[in-house]
Amino acid sequence: MNKKLIITGIALATGALHFIKGENYQGPFPAFVNGYLIDILLPMTLYLLLSLFEIKFIRSSLFRICTVFGFGCIVEASQYFGYPIFGSTFDPLDILAYAGGVFLGILLELILFAQKPFLRNS
């Protein structure tokens, strides 16, 4: 399987879902979809996208985990302090969603690419 093609497809699907669902999704599980689905899918996608960089330290799992989760936490903290970036409402559950997204990215990497992210330095 072509890793770049798969990750690009995941990224395009995540982006499309974000725009297709809109702000007022009314289908199944609307509270979850409107409140948390993108907060899970975006960190997962960013974690996977960073693995495509040619720079070795950027591809390391620890760097990707810290960068993606850290960025999410900074976004939530800015909302808490009244500086809305990438959203306007602080929700502590978003932080759990970011962690879940990073975990899902790690899991997908293990399943799809048969790599052990914490045991490699590539």
C-alpha positions, 0 to 999 in steps of 0.5 A: 500500500502506498502510505502517501496515497492513503494518508492523503485520502484520509486527509481529504476525507477529513477535510470534506467531512468538515465542510460537508457536515456544516455547523448544524448537522442533524443526522445520527448522534448530532451532539457528538458529530457537531461537538467532537468528531472533528476534534478527534479526526483532525489530530489523527490526520495531522499525526499521520500527515507529519509522518510524511515529512522527510525530516527525521525528527518530525517523523518521530512518534514522540515529536508528532504526539507532542506537537499535535496534542500540544497544539490542541491544548494551546488552542483550548487554552487560548479559548479559555482565556478569551482568545478564540483561535480555531473555535470560540468555546472552551470545552475541557472534553475537547482535550480528551478528543485531541488525545483520542485523535492522536491515539487513533492516529497511532493505532491506524499507523500500526494497523495500516503500515505495520510499523511500531511507532515507538520503536523506530526512528525513521 
